[in-house]
Amino acid sequence: MPQEIKNYIARRYDTRESVRIQVQGEKIIAVEPCCAPSDAPYVGPGFFDIQVNGAVGTEFSSSKLTEDGVVAVLEKMLRDGVFRICPTLTTNSPETMIEAARTIANTLRNRPEYASVVWGIHLEGPFISQAEGAIGAHPKKYCIPYSRDLFDKIQTACGGLVKIVTLTPEYPNVSDFVRYLRSQGVLVAVGHTNATCPQIGEAVSAGAALSTHLSNATRHLLPKWENYFFGQLADDRLFASIIVDGFHISPMLVRAIVRTKGLERLVLISDQSPLAGFPPGKYTMELCSFEIQPNGKVTLAGDPNLLACASFPISNCLVNVASIENLPLSQVYPLATTQPARLLGAPKFSSGDGDFLEVGSRADFLIFNVQSAQFGELGILDGGSFRTGRLLFDKIVWRGKEIV
């Protein structure tokens, strides 16, 4: 019996052209121009988030990680319109990181329907700085210099799934380690660092290509003229990922980074925490306790100023950047779709390298309206009088099926 044909009418996010999309099964079978009201929703591709620490109570870097927990996070991502992610293993004991990597790989092997959602694992540690500020919320006792042996054990456990490693260039022999990771097909990122500018330059010359959540995980006071933030900001060879959730960086700093790096060298990340999807309150995870403030800010419990990942999805970050810089969707959308894909050598969209609405391709798209961000008197960081921007989903279509 023929499968039902579904029709969707929306405006393309990039051209604002009104189109009727016909879907049968998992495939797009027709896309035609049509007349639609000026307030019709937009249609765009699903997002690609290269830094997701967990969600709905599941932490990827945990000795308690289960296959069901991995699936729960992936389902949350799909409901957020994120069709590809890099599960992020933050600093933990070597045994925990190895087993967590194995569990993620086993999940994809046993639940192949989710295999396309995970593009690769992101190791954010343990090869990071122990210095105050730079270490962020990572446990100091597990932060170590580079170890090929540990990397190889993690990579073997997950069958080569590690695609990104965030490290600090401050330890000896950084060039050798960066070149080794690059030889394994791994994207190397600078982050959680107390390195000097020459050390950062050495890592970049060896092949590091990304700054992880640029400007975050830094000391409150930095040298005036030369410091590890400026060293990364000014290096045109480095892409930068940024968290524009309303707490990690101010609108003024967003503008400075956007205008220095340029949109073509920026990637948006959610840095979503294991508490994403939970209401405000205090929660205890494996290594420490966290708190979700009433406005959605995630901190270490008892210290409202020490950020610990984020709670908003990447779509909020996208709308916030558009609001801060007064840019159209067409200009900021690539920061959460095609730009991370280009960095990792992935297809442009979850449906392939063609247009995301190409006839014959898999039906993966989002239909949504936009709620712009509103900033308080002191900027978005004042915490009490802002509204973060977000997408109001009408339909999330993944593999031809409607999720919401």
Secondary structure, 3 states (H helix, E strand, C coil): CCCCEEEEEEEECCCCCEEEEEEECCEEEEEEECCCCCCCCEEECCEEEEEECEECCEECCCCCCCHHHHHHHHHHHHHCCEEEEEEEEECCCHHHHHHHHHHHHHHHHHCHHHCCCECCEEEECCCCCCCCCCCCCCCHHHCCCCCHHHHHHHHHHCCCCEEEEEECCCCCCHHHHHHHHHHCCCEEEECCCCCCHHHHHHHHHHCCCEECCCCCCCCCCCCCCCCHHHHHHCCCCCEEEECCCCCCCCHHHHHHHHHHHCHHHEEECCCECCCCCCCCEEEECCCCEEEECCCCCEEECCCCCCECCECCCHHHHHHHHHHHHCCCHHHHHHHHCHHHHHHHCCCCECCECCCCCCCCCECCEEEEEEECCECCCCCHHHCCCCECCEEEEEEEEECCEECC
